[in-house]
Amino acid sequence: MEVRPIAVWDLEEIVKRPNVVLVDLREREEYLENHIEGAISVPYDSFWERGNWWKKDTEFLLYCQRGNASLQLSRELVEKGVPAMSLLGGYLAYQRFQKRVNNYPQTRKTTYL
């Protein structure tokens, strides 16, 4: 199993899958300021503190600010046998992409774990 890098233009299709969990790894304040619709907030530093809180068939799509932390955590999940994807370029790439496609709403529902 390998980490799957995901381009921002593929994001919408992937998050439609029923077993995919979109996770914002940035600090809670950054999440509250703005985040990708449907994402849950689980800051990078506290991800493992929560234990194995996901279901066995969960597939994670992780993002952080620039893509480095999400790639690292995706690798750790894959090493533990958990399917994981990382958004290439992170939230900054998502914002740039959204500006090109008419400023699609980036924030809707706030969800905490």
C-alpha positions in Angstrom: 0.0 0.0 0.0 1.3 3.5 -0.9 0.3 7.0 -0.1 -1.8 8.4 -2.8 -1.1 12.1 -3.7 -4.3 13.9 -4.7 -4.4 17.0 -6.9 -6.8 19.8 -5.9 -8.9 19.3 -9.1 -9.6 15.7 -8.1 -10.6 16.5 -4.5 -14.3 17.0 -5.1 -14.7 13.6 -6.7 -12.7 11.7 -4.0 -14.5 13.2 -1.0 -17.8 11.9 -2.4 -16.7 8.3 -1.6 -18.6 7.1 1.5 -15.5 5.8 3.3 -13.3 8.8 2.8 -12.7 11.1 5.7 -11.3 14.6 4.9 -9.0 15.7 7.7 -7.7 19.2 8.2 -4.4 18.8 10.2 -3.8 22.6 10.7 -4.3 24.2 14.1 -7.9 24.7 15.2 -7.7 28.5 14.8 -6.7 28.1 11.1 -9.5 25.6 10.6 -12.1 28.0 12.2 -10.8 30.8 10.0 -11.4 28.8 6.8 -11.3 25.2 5.7 -12.4 22.8 2.9 -16.1 22.0 3.1 -16.7 18.7 4.8 -13.3 18.5 6.6 -13.0 17.6 10.2 -10.4 19.3 12.4 -7.8 17.0 13.9 -4.6 19.0 14.4 -1.4 17.2 13.4 0.1 17.2 16.9 -3.0 15.5 18.4 -3.8 13.0 15.7 -2.2 10.0 17.5 -3.4 11.1 20.9 -6.9 10.2 19.9 -6.0 6.5 19.5 -7.5 4.5 16.7 -10.7 6.6 16.4 -11.5 5.6 12.8 -13.3 2.7 11.4 -11.5 -0.2 9.8 -12.6 0.7 6.3 -11.8 4.4 6.6 -9.6 6.0 3.9 -8.1 9.3 5.0 -7.6 12.3 2.8 -5.3 14.6 4.8 -4.3 18.2 4.2 -2.3 20.8 6.0 -1.1 24.3 5.1 1.5 23.3 2.4 1.2 19.5 2.1 4.3 18.4 4.0 2.7 17.4 7.3 -0.1 15.7 5.6 2.3 13.7 3.4 4.3 12.7 6.5 1.2 11.6 8.5 -0.2 9.7 5.4 3.1 7.7 5.3 2.7 6.9 8.9 -0.9 5.7 8.4 0.1 3.6 5.4 2.9 2.0 7.4 0.2 0.9 10.0 -2.0 -0.5 7.2 -4.5 2.4 7.0 -5.3 3.7 3.5 -4.3 7.4 3.2 -4.1 10.2 0.7 -2.4 13.6 0.9 -3.6 16.8 -0.8 -0.7 18.0 -3.0 0.2 21.5 -2.0 -2.1 21.5 1.0 -4.7 24.2 1.8 -2.7 26.9 -0.1 -3.0 25.0 -3.3 -6.7 24.5 -2.7 -7.2 28.2 -2.2 -5.3 29.1 -5.4 -7.3 26.5 -7.3 -10.6 27.9 -5.9 -9.8 31.4 -6.9 -9.6 30.2 -10.4 -13.0 28.6 -10.3 -15.1 31.4 -9.1 -14.3 31.4 -5.3 -16.3 28.2 -4.5 -17.4 28.4 -0.8 -14.6 27.0 1.4 -16.3 26.9 4.7 -19.7 25.6 5.8 -20.1 23.2 8.6 -17.6 23.1 11.5 -16.9 19.6 12.9 -14.6 18.7 15.8 -13.5 15.3 17.0 
